[in-house]
Amino acid sequence: MKISLKDNVILLTGGSRGIGAGIAEALGECGATVAIHYRNSEESARELAQKIGNGSKAFQADLQIPEACKNLFTRVKETYGKVDSLINNAGIALEMDEEGEFETWLKAWQQTLQVNLLASAILSREAIGHFKQNGGGRIVFVSSRAAFRGDTTEFMAYAASKGGMVALHRSIARGLGKDNIKSFLVAPGFIQTDMAQQFIDQYGEEYVIDDLALNELTQPKDLAPTICFLVSGFMDHATGCSIDVNAGSYVH
Ligand SMILES: NC(=O)c1ccc[n+]([C@@H]2O[C@H](COP(=O)([O-])OP(=O)(O)OC[C@H]3O[C@@H](n4cnc5c(N)ncnc54)[C@H](O)[C@@H]3O)[C@@H](O)[C@H]2O)c1
């Protein structure tokens, strides 16, 4: 059995760094054409697209703007003529003070829900419309362990946004399977990226490793093969599933 994603066009959000860059490289190794979405890092996104090859290209969009999410899907579809899979990976983890000033608290909640949940919903909506006309497709949500385990009070909005992704993903899987649309969700634990670094800096690597069943921190390359498998077609009968990649830190 060999995973081949040749002739597959895959839109990957937040693909220029961290987990996204790991996923992009792995998809490229499997032969996929990756539409690497980025917000600010044009240079790294373009370099990565070039490194991957297979006609991969970089696409800019600020996912805080609903219209920009919609336009992103359209641009990718028009560039390649089709999209086979969408991977909702981009996300933010804003720390907030539950007892802080109301306006600041509200803004952080709105921003978190917009980028993590609403942008994924808009992109999924566009993908579903296209997949229905194109014979089907696959969506992968990069959620979080926090969706199932909960998070600290400073990251309640983050956990809620990732929990929302779970319900969205399951609804797509249950409601659109007959249209040949499959939905999958991965729930990473702690992955060593820029996002996680702020926590490591604050508490130290040892503290983080103590929380794991394994002896080492998870890297983007430890998650990426799962995503390749999910978009390959080999996992289609697992549509609706959620896969934990958390180094045994939360088993449920
Ligand atoms: N690193 C972890 O420990 C961890 C754990 C669980 C889940 N996750 C999830 O994995 C995904 C990737 O995280 P990461 O660790 O690689 O983080 P990261 O901060 O390195 O990358 C996040 C990506 O999202 C993009 N992004 C953020 N805001 C955006 C916006 N407004 N518009 C467009 N793009 C935007 C960034 O440009 C970046 O490419 C996120 O959804 C995150 O919640 C990460």
The ligand as an SDF file (V2000), in Angstrom:
LIG
                    3D

 44 48  0  0  0  0  0  0  0  0999 V2000
    1.2550   23.7310   18.6120 N   0  0  0  0  0  0  0  0  0  0  0  0
    0.4140   23.1020   19.3910 C   0  0  0  0  0  0  0  0  0  0  0  0
    0.7760   22.6640   20.4850 O   0  0  0  0  0  0  0  0  0  0  0  0
   -1.0090   22.8600   18.9590 C   0  0  0  0  0  0  0  0  0  0  0  0
   -1.7830   22.0040   19.7260 C   0  0  0  0  0  0  0  0  0  0  0  0
   -3.0940   21.7510   19.3550 C   0  0  0  0  0  0  0  0  0  0  0  0
   -3.6090   22.3310   18.2170 C   0  0  0  0  0  0  0  0  0  0  0  0
   -2.8390   23.1670   17.4820 N   0  0  0  0  0  0  0  0  0  0  0  0
   -3.4520   23.7760   16.2960 C   0  0  0  0  0  0  0  0  0  0  0  0
   -2.6780   23.5230   15.1590 O   0  0  0  0  0  0  0  0  0  0  0  0
   -2.8280   24.5920   14.2130 C   0  0  0  0  0  0  0  0  0  0  0  0
   -1.4510   25.0800   13.7730 C   0  0  0  0  0  0  0  0  0  0  0  0
   -0.7870   25.5880   14.9220 O   0  0  0  0  0  0  0  0  0  0  0  0
    0.7950   25.8300   15.0450 P   0  0  0  0  0  0  0  0  0  0  0  0
    1.2270   25.2490   16.3170 O   0  0  0  0  0  0  0  0  0  0  0  0
    1.4580   25.4300   13.7800 O   0  0  0  0  0  0  0  0  0  0  0  0
    0.7810   27.3910   15.2520 O   0  0  0  0  0  0  0  0  0  0  0  0
    1.5240   28.5980   14.4840 P   0  0  0  0  0  0  0  0  0  0  0  0
    1.2130   29.7990   15.2950 O   0  0  0  0  0  0  0  0  0  0  0  0
    2.9370   28.2490   14.2110 O   0  0  0  0  0  0  0  0  0  0  0  0
    0.7360   28.6330   13.1180 O   0  0  0  0  0  0  0  0  0  0  0  0
   -0.5640   29.1140   13.0240 C   0  0  0  0  0  0  0  0  0  0  0  0
   -0.8710   29.4180   11.5790 C   0  0  0  0  0  0  0  0  0  0  0  0
   -2.1550   30.0550   11.5010 O   0  0  0  0  0  0  0  0  0  0  0  0
   -2.0330   31.2160   10.7170 C   0  0  0  0  0  0  0  0  0  0  0  0
   -2.9540   32.2660   11.1300 N   0  0  0  0  0  0  0  0  0  0  0  0
   -3.1640   32.7390   12.3830 C   0  0  0  0  0  0  0  0  0  0  0  0
   -4.0190   33.7780   12.3380 N   0  0  0  0  0  0  0  0  0  0  0  0
   -4.3540   33.9680   11.0340 C   0  0  0  0  0  0  0  0  0  0  0  0
   -5.1850   34.8890   10.3400 C   0  0  0  0  0  0  0  0  0  0  0  0
   -5.8490   35.8620   10.9540 N   0  0  0  0  0  0  0  0  0  0  0  0
   -5.2610   34.7950    8.9990 N   0  0  0  0  0  0  0  0  0  0  0  0
   -4.5800   33.8390    8.3520 C   0  0  0  0  0  0  0  0  0  0  0  0
   -3.7860   32.9450    8.9330 N   0  0  0  0  0  0  0  0  0  0  0  0
   -3.6670   33.0090   10.2710 C   0  0  0  0  0  0  0  0  0  0  0  0
   -0.5970   31.7040   10.9040 C   0  0  0  0  0  0  0  0  0  0  0  0
   -0.2120   32.5290    9.8460 O   0  0  0  0  0  0  0  0  0  0  0  0
    0.1560   30.3710   10.9730 C   0  0  0  0  0  0  0  0  0  0  0  0
    0.4890   29.9350    9.6820 O   0  0  0  0  0  0  0  0  0  0  0  0
   -3.6550   25.6570   14.9190 C   0  0  0  0  0  0  0  0  0  0  0  0
   -4.9920   25.5700   14.5160 O   0  0  0  0  0  0  0  0  0  0  0  0
   -3.5240   25.2820   16.3790 C   0  0  0  0  0  0  0  0  0  0  0  0
   -4.6150   25.7160   17.1540 O   0  0  0  0  0  0  0  0  0  0  0  0
   -1.5450   23.4470   17.8320 C   0  0  0  0  0  0  0  0  0  0  0  0
  1  2  1  0
  2  3  2  0
  2  4  1  0
  4  5  1  0
  4 44  2  0
  5  6  2  0
  6  7  1  0
  7  8  2  0
  8  9  1  0
  8 44  1  0
  9 10  1  0
  9 42  1  0
 10 11  1  0
 11 12  1  0
 11 40  1  0
 12 13  1  0
 13 14  1  0
 14 15  2  0
 14 16  1  0
 14 17  1  0
 17 18  1  0
 18 19  2  0
 18 20  1  0
 18 21  1  0
 21 22  1  0
 22 23  1  0
 23 24  1  0
 23 38  1  0
 24 25  1  0
 25 26  1  0
 25 36  1  0
 26 27  1  0
 26 35  1  0
 27 28  2  0
 28 29  1  0
 29 30  1  0
 29 35  2  0
 30 31  1  0
 30 32  2  0
 32 33  1  0
 33 34  2  0
 34 35  1  0
 36 37  1  0
 36 38  1  0
 38 39  1  0
 40 41  1  0
 40 42  1  0
 42 43  1  0
M  CHG  2   8   1  16  -1
M  END
$$$$
